[in-house]
Amino acid sequence: MASKLLLIEDVEDLGRSGDLVNVKPGFARNFLLPRGFAVVADKNTLRMQARLKEEREKKAAIDRAEAEQSAEQLSGVVLSAVVKVDQDGHMYGSVTAHDIADLLQSQANIALEKRCIALKHPIKAVGVHKINVKLKEGVVSSLTLKVISEDDQTAGEVPAAE
């Protein structure tokens, strides 16, 4: 049996503020209600729905403007990651979304959450990689990541693009 709730905050993969959603009782009881993301939908809370949607639209316009500004900053960014490689050219470990977020902070001075970096699998190959970044309100940008082996860095070489 599903519980009908009114979302007060945006919940990823569920809905936006002001939406009526049906969720399983355990999800509502253990996650949404204790954290204040939603309230049980009844006559009184349904009056809040219009106000929440108006606030959401205003916030969406602000978020979209900020995301587009961030997308412009990210479009020309080139990051470099130095990794250890064995004699056969295989990397020890990989470059993850968390590593890319740290590189972005240290090299380009742009703070970004690791969940914004759209990386299906960790990077396990040396070369030049295009990384997509998902920002707020559906704005998408990309950046370039050069994964360089320690040996190539000392020799000053950059591997060819994949």
N, CA, C and O of each residue as an XYZ file, in Angstrom:
648
protein
N       0.848     -1.177      0.000
C       0.000      0.000      0.000
C       0.894      1.241      0.000
O       1.801      1.364      0.824
N       0.632      2.143     -0.918
C       1.472      3.330     -1.071
C       0.953      4.481     -0.210
O      -0.247      4.618      0.026
N       1.887      5.293      0.243
C       1.544      6.488      1.014
C       1.565      7.683      0.072
O       2.466      7.803     -0.758
N       0.581      8.567      0.194
C       0.534      9.768     -0.636
C       1.138     10.920      0.163
O       0.670     11.257      1.251
N       2.192     11.515     -0.403
C       2.927     12.574      0.282
C       3.056     13.806     -0.597
O       3.006     13.715     -1.824
N       3.220     14.947      0.034
C       3.529     16.204     -0.639
C       4.989     16.520     -0.350
O       5.383     16.664      0.807
N       5.795     16.626     -1.411
C       7.222     16.907     -1.229
C       7.432     18.367     -0.868
O       6.894     19.264     -1.517
N       8.223     18.595      0.174
C       8.571     19.945      0.593
C       9.917     20.339     -0.008
O      10.144     21.509     -0.315
N      10.798     19.373     -0.173
C      12.117     19.578     -0.764
C      12.236     18.721     -2.018
O      11.495     17.751     -2.183
N      13.169     19.076     -2.903
C      13.448     18.239     -4.067
C      14.111     16.958     -3.601
O      15.017     16.988     -2.767
N      13.663     15.833     -4.137
C      14.272     14.541     -3.831
C      14.666     13.922     -5.167
O      13.821     13.698     -6.033
N      15.953     13.651     -5.322
C      16.462     13.126     -6.576
C      15.799     11.799     -6.900
O      15.621     10.956     -6.021
N      15.437     11.616     -8.155
C      14.788     10.412     -8.677
C      13.392     10.181     -8.104
O      12.848      9.087     -8.254
N      12.802     11.175     -7.455
C      11.445     11.025     -6.934
C      10.561     12.172     -7.395
O       9.506     11.933     -7.983
N      10.962     13.404     -7.142
C      10.141     14.541     -7.538
C      10.707     15.845     -7.031
O      11.754     15.895     -6.387
N       9.971     16.907     -7.348
C      10.392     18.238     -6.964
C       9.459     18.794     -5.907
O       8.379     18.252     -5.670
N       9.869     19.850     -5.290
C       9.083     20.511     -4.257
C       7.700     20.863     -4.799
O       7.581     21.454     -5.872
N       6.645     20.495     -4.045
C       5.281     20.777     -4.456
C       4.610     19.639     -5.197
O       3.420     19.725     -5.501
N       5.341     18.570     -5.499
C       4.762     17.424     -6.203
C       4.082     16.484     -5.218
O       4.542     16.306     -4.090
N       2.979     15.886     -5.662
C       2.336     14.814     -4.907
C       2.909     13.497     -5.412
O       2.914     13.240     -6.616
N       3.386     12.671     -4.506
C       3.993     11.402     -4.898
C       3.404     10.262     -4.082
O       2.953     10.450     -2.952
N       3.420      9.082     -4.675
C       3.034      7.862     -3.972
C       4.298      7.053     -3.740
O       4.999      6.707     -4.691
N       4.593      6.750     -2.487
C       5.785      5.978     -2.149
C       5.399      4.850     -1.206
O       4.318      4.858     -0.617
N       6.282      3.894     -1.073
C       6.043      2.796     -0.141
C       6.123      3.325      1.294
O       6.876      4.258      1.574
N       5.352      2.733      2.189
C       5.299      3.242      3.564
C       6.655      3.271      4.267
O       6.930      4.192      5.037
N       7.497      2.284      4.015
C       8.803      2.246      4.663
C       9.697      3.390      4.227
O      10.410      3.967      5.048
N       9.667      3.727      2.944
C      10.463      4.841      2.427
C       9.990      6.153      3.041
O      10.795      7.007      3.410
N       8.669      6.298      3.143
C       8.111      7.508      3.757
C       8.477      7.573      5.241
O       8.936      8.609      5.723
N       8.279      6.494      5.947
C       8.487      6.457      7.402
C       9.960      6.587      7.789
O      10.291      7.248      8.772
N      10.836      5.957      7.017
C      12.250      5.904      7.398
C      13.120      6.986      6.774
O      14.185      7.298      7.307
N      12.687      7.564      5.656
C      13.558      8.522      4.974
C      12.908      9.891      4.801
O      13.436     10.891      5.288
N      11.781      9.948      4.123
C      11.202     11.241      3.748
C      10.664     12.027      4.936
O      10.988     13.205      5.090
N       9.862     11.408      5.764
C       9.249     12.128      6.882
C      10.249     12.546      7.958
O      10.195     13.696      8.394
N      11.166     11.677      8.414
C      12.112     12.101      9.456
C      13.049     13.232      9.018
O      13.443     14.063      9.837
N      13.403     13.264      7.745
C      14.325     14.295      7.254
C      13.602     15.572      6.844
O      14.248     16.558      6.487
N      12.280     15.569      6.890
C      11.514     16.762      6.558
C      11.419     17.034      5.068
O      11.166     18.169      4.663
N      11.617     16.013      4.243
C      11.515     16.182      2.801
C      10.071     16.166      2.324
O       9.783     16.642      1.226
N       9.148     15.623      3.136
C       7.760     15.495      2.706
C       6.844     15.519      3.919
O       7.275     15.325      5.056
N       5.563     15.763      3.644
C       4.516     15.677      4.665
C       3.384     14.845      4.081
O       3.234     14.748      2.864
N       2.594     14.249      4.959
C       1.459     13.448      4.516
C       0.450     14.371      3.843
O       0.116     15.430      4.374
N      -0.030     13.964      2.676
C      -0.955     14.794      1.908
C      -2.362     14.684      2.492
O      -2.951     13.603      2.515
N      -2.893     15.810      2.964
C      -4.277     15.897      3.421
C      -4.827     17.249      2.971
O      -4.169     17.948      2.201
N      -5.995     17.625      3.423
C      -6.617     18.877      2.969
C      -5.755     20.101      3.277
O      -5.616     20.993      2.441
N      -5.182     20.139      4.468
C      -4.376     21.303      4.866
C      -3.081     21.412      4.069
O      -2.695     22.505      3.653
N      -2.417     20.296      3.859
C      -1.135     20.337      3.144
C      -1.326     20.580      1.658
O      -0.430     21.107      0.998
N      -2.475     20.206      1.124
C      -2.709     20.454     -0.297
C      -2.815     21.948     -0.596
O      -2.575     22.366     -1.728
N      -3.165     22.747      0.392
C      -3.176     24.209      0.220
C      -1.751     24.739      0.047
O      -1.530     25.742     -0.630
N      -0.795     24.057      0.663
C       0.607     24.465      0.551
C       1.168     24.203     -0.836
O       2.163     24.814     -1.225
N       0.550     23.309     -1.581
C       1.108     22.866     -2.855
C       1.334     24.022     -3.822
O       2.396     24.096     -4.440
N       0.384     24.909     -3.970
C       0.536     26.034     -4.900
C       1.682     26.941     -4.474
O       2.460     27.391     -5.315
N       1.796     27.213     -3.177
C       2.874     28.068     -2.679
C       4.230     27.408     -2.907
O       5.189     28.075     -3.294
N       4.312     26.106     -2.670
C       5.571     25.388     -2.880
C       5.973     25.400     -4.351
O       7.155     25.539     -4.666
N       5.018     25.257     -5.243
C       5.342     25.264     -6.673
C       5.846     26.636     -7.117
O       6.764     26.721     -7.933
N       5.259     27.705     -6.593
C       5.719     29.054     -6.925
C       7.155     29.260     -6.445
O       7.991     29.780     -7.185
N       7.441     28.854     -5.207
C       8.796     28.978     -4.668
C       9.768     28.155     -5.498
O      10.894     28.584     -5.749
N       9.335     26.970     -5.925
C      10.193     26.089     -6.712
C      10.541     26.737     -8.054
O      11.681     26.641     -8.510
N       9.574     27.391     -8.682
C       9.830     28.040     -9.963
C      10.835     29.182     -9.817
O      11.708     29.355    -10.668
N      10.714     29.956     -8.747
C      11.665     31.041     -8.502
C      13.064     30.484     -8.268
O      14.045     30.991     -8.812
N      13.145     29.433     -7.450
C      14.438     28.820     -7.152
C      15.038     28.178     -8.401
O      16.253     28.201     -8.593
N      14.185     27.606     -9.248
C      14.657     26.970    -10.480
C      15.308     27.988    -11.408
O      16.322     27.688    -12.038
N      14.742     29.181    -11.499
C      15.319     30.220    -12.355
C      16.700     30.636    -11.844
O      17.627     30.824    -12.632
N      16.831     30.777    -10.537
C      18.118     31.142     -9.937
C      19.134     30.024    -10.141
O      20.278     30.281    -10.515
N      18.713     28.777     -9.893
C      19.609     27.630    -10.049
C      20.075     27.481    -11.497
O      21.240     27.168    -11.743
N      19.167     27.705    -12.463
C      19.532     27.576    -13.870
C      20.583     28.631    -14.241
O      21.530     28.326    -14.966
N      20.428     29.853    -13.758
C      21.403     30.903    -14.059
C      22.775     30.554    -13.478
O      23.800     30.733    -14.134
N      22.780     30.055    -12.241
C      24.052     29.651    -11.624
C      24.669     28.475    -12.361
O      25.884     28.436    -12.553
N      23.856     27.522    -12.773
C      24.359     26.340    -13.473
C      24.936     26.720    -14.835
O      25.968     26.183    -15.237
N      24.287     27.633    -15.546
C      24.817     28.066    -16.838
C      26.137     28.804    -16.682
O      27.028     28.676    -17.521
N      26.264     29.575    -15.608
C      27.527     30.258    -15.342
C      28.624     29.234    -15.033
O      29.748     29.366    -15.517
N      28.308     28.228    -14.240
C      29.274     27.172    -13.933
C      29.642     26.381    -15.183
O      30.794     25.980    -15.346
N      28.670     26.155    -16.066
C      28.928     25.421    -17.308
C      29.927     26.168    -18.187
O      30.785     25.554    -18.820
N      29.812     27.491    -18.222
C      30.765     28.291    -18.992
C      32.174     28.157    -18.421
O      33.145     28.051    -19.170
N      32.283     28.162    -17.097
C      33.591     28.006    -16.461
C      34.178     26.633    -16.760
O      35.380     26.509    -16.995
N      33.343     25.607    -16.754
C      33.829     24.235    -16.938
C      34.178     23.901    -18.380
O      34.987     23.005    -18.620
N      33.595     24.593    -19.338
C      33.747     24.200    -20.739
C      35.197     24.214    -21.219
O      35.556     23.395    -22.066
N      36.024     25.093    -20.722
C      37.400     25.161    -21.191
C      38.420     24.540    -20.254
O      39.623     24.665    -20.481
N      37.960     23.875    -19.209
C      38.867     23.348    -18.190
C      39.560     22.078    -18.683
O      38.920     21.176    -19.223
N      40.873     22.024    -18.489
C      41.661     20.831    -18.789
C      42.382     20.439    -17.507
O      43.204     21.194    -16.988
N      42.065     19.251    -17.003
C      42.692     18.747    -15.785
C      43.733     17.701    -16.124
O      43.635     17.029    -17.151
N      44.734     17.560    -15.261
C      45.771     16.545    -15.452
C      45.858     15.677    -14.213
O      45.933     16.171    -13.088
N      45.846     14.376    -14.441
C      45.994     13.424    -13.342
C      47.219     12.568    -13.630
O      47.322     11.960    -14.696
N      48.141     12.522    -12.684
C      49.346     11.721    -12.829
C      49.129     10.407    -12.089
O      48.787     10.401    -10.906
N      49.332      9.288    -12.796
C      49.073      7.964    -12.219
C      50.283      7.057    -12.400
O      51.147      7.293    -13.245
N      50.314      6.025    -11.586
C      51.368      5.026    -11.717
C      50.945      3.980    -12.742
O      49.792      3.551    -12.774
N      51.901      3.580    -13.577
C      51.633      2.620    -14.642
C      52.719      1.557    -14.612
O      53.887      1.864    -14.374
N      52.332      0.282    -14.858
C      53.338     -0.780    -14.891
C      54.041     -0.788    -16.255
O      53.780      0.073    -17.095
N      54.935     -1.765    -16.472
C      55.719     -1.801    -17.704
C      54.866     -2.052    -18.938
O      55.240     -1.653    -20.040
N      53.719     -2.712    -18.765
C      52.844     -3.007    -19.898
C      51.893     -1.856    -20.215
O      51.134     -1.937    -21.180
N      51.922     -0.799    -19.429
C      51.063      0.354    -19.669
C      49.731      0.295    -18.943
O      48.854      1.116    -19.211
N      49.555     -0.663    -18.021
C      48.310     -0.760    -17.265
C      48.409      0.077    -15.992
O      49.426      0.067    -15.298
N      47.329      0.803    -15.704
C      47.309      1.664    -14.526
C      47.155      0.849    -13.251
O      46.478     -0.179    -13.224
N      47.801      1.334    -12.195
C      47.543      0.817    -10.862
C      46.370      1.631    -10.321
O      46.499      2.838    -10.120
N      45.245      0.993    -10.086
C      44.071      1.712     -9.603
C      43.321      2.366    -10.746
O      43.391      1.907    -11.886
N      42.602      3.441    -10.441
C      41.809      4.132    -11.451
C      41.561      5.572    -11.009
O      41.886      5.956     -9.886
N      40.979      6.361    -11.913
C      40.600      7.736    -11.613
C      39.076      7.746    -11.478
O      38.366      7.429    -12.433
N      38.579      8.106    -10.304
C      37.143      8.072    -10.027
C      36.544      9.479    -10.054
O      37.259     10.469    -10.209
N      35.230      9.548     -9.901
C      34.539     10.840     -9.856
C      35.031     11.665     -8.663
O      35.146     12.887     -8.755
N      35.316     11.001     -7.557
C      35.834     11.690     -6.374
C      37.199     12.316     -6.684
O      37.468     13.450     -6.288
N      38.051     11.580     -7.387
C      39.365     12.109     -7.770
C      39.228     13.312     -8.702
O      39.967     14.288     -8.577
N      38.282     13.237     -9.634
C      38.077     14.331    -10.579
C      37.578     15.574     -9.839
O      38.005     16.688    -10.143
N      36.677     15.390     -8.868
C      36.187     16.527     -8.075
C      37.329     17.172     -7.293
O      37.397     18.397     -7.194
N      38.228     16.354     -6.737
C      39.385     16.888     -6.025
C      40.329     17.633     -6.970
O      40.835     18.700     -6.624
N      40.568     17.079     -8.161
C      41.416     17.744     -9.152
C      40.808     19.069     -9.588
O      41.520     20.057     -9.764
N      39.502     19.089     -9.759
C      38.813     20.308    -10.163
C      38.957     21.391     -9.100
O      39.124     22.568     -9.420
N      38.890     20.985     -7.840
C      39.062     21.946     -6.747
C      40.493     22.465     -6.686
O      40.711     23.667     -6.537
N      41.469     21.567     -6.801
C      42.867     21.975     -6.635
C      43.443     22.677     -7.872
O      44.204     23.634     -7.728
N      43.096     22.224     -9.077
C      43.703     22.793    -10.276
C      42.923     23.965    -10.859
O      43.527     24.908    -11.371
N      41.588     23.925    -10.791
C      40.788     24.986    -11.412
C      40.061     25.847    -10.383
O      39.406     26.826    -10.741
N      40.174     25.486     -9.114
C      39.531     26.218     -8.019
C      38.014     26.323     -8.214
O      37.415     27.368     -7.960
N      37.403     25.215     -8.673
C      35.957     25.130     -8.849
C      35.455     24.001     -7.955
O      35.870     22.851     -8.098
N      34.557     24.342     -7.030
C      34.002     23.336     -6.131
C      32.801     22.677     -6.793
O      31.881     23.357     -7.250
N      32.815     21.345     -6.842
C      31.746     20.589     -7.461
C      31.585     19.281     -6.706
O      32.573     18.661     -6.312
N      30.349     18.862     -6.505
C      30.105     17.607     -5.806
C      30.407     16.442     -6.739
O      30.235     16.551     -7.953
N      30.855     15.328     -6.172
C      31.227     14.190     -7.008
C      30.027     13.569     -7.712
O      30.192     12.931     -8.752
N      28.821     13.741     -7.168
C      27.647     13.164     -7.825
C      27.282     13.912     -9.099
O      26.508     13.402     -9.910
N      27.825     15.114     -9.291
C      27.571     15.873    -10.517
C      28.408     15.359    -11.688
O      28.079     15.627    -12.843
N      29.465     14.636    -11.410
C      30.356     14.152    -12.459
C      29.780     12.849    -13.006
O      29.683     11.849    -12.294
N      29.402     12.880    -14.280
C      28.736     11.740    -14.921
C      29.785     10.777    -15.449
O      30.196     10.856    -16.607
N      30.206      9.881    -14.596
C      31.232      8.911    -14.942
C      30.656      7.523    -14.699
O      30.466      7.124    -13.550
N      30.375      6.774    -15.781
C      29.754      5.459    -15.626
C      30.684      4.483    -14.919
O      30.277      3.755    -14.013
N      31.931      4.482    -15.349
C      32.928      3.586    -14.767
C      34.192      4.386    -14.499
O      34.466      5.351    -15.212
N      34.971      4.011    -13.488
C      36.240      4.700    -13.247
C      37.158      4.588    -14.469
O      37.125      3.600    -15.203
N      37.965      5.609    -14.663
C      38.885      5.631    -15.804
C      40.096      4.769    -15.472
O      40.759      4.982    -14.457
N      40.381      3.789    -16.338
C      41.480      2.856    -16.093
C      42.488      2.845    -17.236
O      43.253      1.893    -17.391
N      42.482      3.924    -18.045
C      43.401      3.988    -19.171
C      44.057      5.355    -19.230
O      43.437      6.375    -18.932
N      45.326      5.353    -19.622
C      46.070      6.593    -19.798
C      45.614      7.231    -21.103
O      45.384      6.534    -22.092
N      45.482      8.554    -21.110
C      45.077      9.259    -22.325
C      44.263     10.491    -21.994
O      44.236     10.946    -20.850
N      43.595     11.029    -23.014
C      42.766     12.212    -22.855
C      41.307     11.759    -22.871
O      40.876     11.053    -23.782
N      40.558     12.172    -21.857
C      39.169     11.744    -21.710
C      38.262     12.968    -21.595
O      38.613     13.960    -20.957
N      37.093     12.878    -22.224
C      36.077     13.928    -22.101
C      35.112     13.483    -20.998
O      34.545     12.392    -21.062
N      34.936     14.329    -19.999
C      34.094     14.021    -18.844
C      32.872     14.926    -18.877
O      33.005     16.148    -18.944
N      31.683     14.335    -18.829
C      30.445     15.113    -18.774
C      30.122     15.451    -17.331
O      30.360     14.656    -16.422
N      29.574     16.646    -17.134
C      29.211     17.122    -15.807
C      27.747     17.551    -15.842
O      27.351     18.375    -16.666
N      26.944     16.980    -14.934
C      25.526     17.341    -14.847
C      25.346     18.334    -13.710
O      25.623     18.026    -12.551
N      24.885     19.514    -14.052
C      24.663     20.567    -13.068
C      23.171     20.654    -12.752
O      22.380     19.855    -13.253
N      22.793     21.610    -11.931
C      21.397     21.770    -11.542
C      20.521     22.119    -12.741
O      21.001     22.645    -13.745
N      19.241     21.822    -12.621
C      18.217     22.152    -13.613
C      18.515     21.586    -14.992
O      18.116     22.171    -15.999
N      19.204     20.463    -15.051
C      19.436     19.785    -16.318
C      20.515     20.388    -17.197
O      20.649     19.989    -18.354
N      21.280     21.325    -16.693
C      22.359     21.932    -17.468
C      23.544     20.963    -17.491
O      23.976     20.461    -16.454
N      24.061     20.712    -18.707
C      25.158     19.761    -18.875
C      26.364     20.492    -19.457
O      26.221     21.346    -20.333
N      27.537     20.154    -18.971
C      28.779     20.716    -19.483
C      29.799     19.586    -19.580
O      29.509     18.448    -19.209
N      30.973     19.895    -20.071
C      32.015     18.876    -20.132
C      33.372     19.518    -19.869
O      33.556     20.727    -20.016
N      34.304     18.674    -19.479
C      35.673     19.103    -19.268
C      36.594     18.030    -19.802
O      36.154     16.919    -20.100
N      37.860     18.351    -19.924
C      38.838     17.419    -20.460
C      39.769     16.973    -19.345
O      40.261     17.790    -18.567
N      40.008     15.656    -19.275
C      40.908     15.089    -18.278
C      42.043     14.368    -18.991
O      41.812     13.462    -19.792
N      43.270     14.778    -18.694
C      44.449     14.106    -19.239
C      45.006     13.201    -18.151
O      45.446     13.668    -17.101
N      44.982     11.909    -18.415
C      45.557     10.947    -17.486
C      46.951     10.631    -18.002
O      47.113     10.064    -19.083
N      47.964     11.006    -17.210
C      49.359     10.910    -17.626
C      50.096      9.968    -16.687
O      49.921     10.034    -15.470
N      50.918      9.094    -17.251
C      51.723      8.214    -16.396
C      52.903      9.007    -15.837
O      53.318     10.014    -16.410
N      53.432      8.538    -14.713
C      54.564      9.230    -14.092
C      55.761      9.279    -15.027
O      56.490     10.271    -15.046
N      55.974      8.214    -15.808
C      57.103      8.175    -16.731
C      56.947      9.223    -17.834
O      57.912      9.899    -18.191
N      55.736      9.358    -18.372
C      55.482     10.338    -19.431
C      55.585     11.764    -18.909
O      55.997     12.670    -19.634
N      55.208     11.960    -17.646
C      55.277     13.288    -17.076
C      56.728     13.758    -16.973
O      57.034     14.914    -17.264
N      57.610     12.861    -16.560
C      59.026     13.239    -16.441
C      59.648     13.457    -17.820
O      60.570     14.260    -17.965
N      59.140     12.735    -18.848
C      59.677     12.903    -20.187
C      58.991     14.056    -20.921
O      59.474     14.499    -21.963
N      57.862     14.547    -20.381
C      57.156     15.659    -20.981
C      56.218     15.264    -22.095
O      55.789     16.123    -22.864
N      55.882     13.984    -22.208
C      55.001     13.501    -23.266
C      53.584     13.367    -22.766
O      53.358     13.110    -21.584
N      52.619     13.540    -23.668
C      51.211     13.323    -23.342
C      50.693     12.268    -24.297
O      50.861     12.416    -25.508
N      50.069     11.207    -23.801
C      49.576     10.144    -24.675
C      48.487     10.659    -25.620
O      47.847     11.677    -25.356
N      48.294      9.941    -26.711
C      47.279     10.312    -27.692
C      45.879     10.110    -27.129
O      45.674      9.347    -26.185
N      44.925     10.808    -27.727
C      43.525     10.711    -27.283
C      42.945      9.353    -27.630
O      43.340      8.711    -28.603
N      41.990      8.934    -26.801
C      41.323      7.657    -27.053
C      40.204      7.829    -28.016
O      39.522      6.861    -28.352
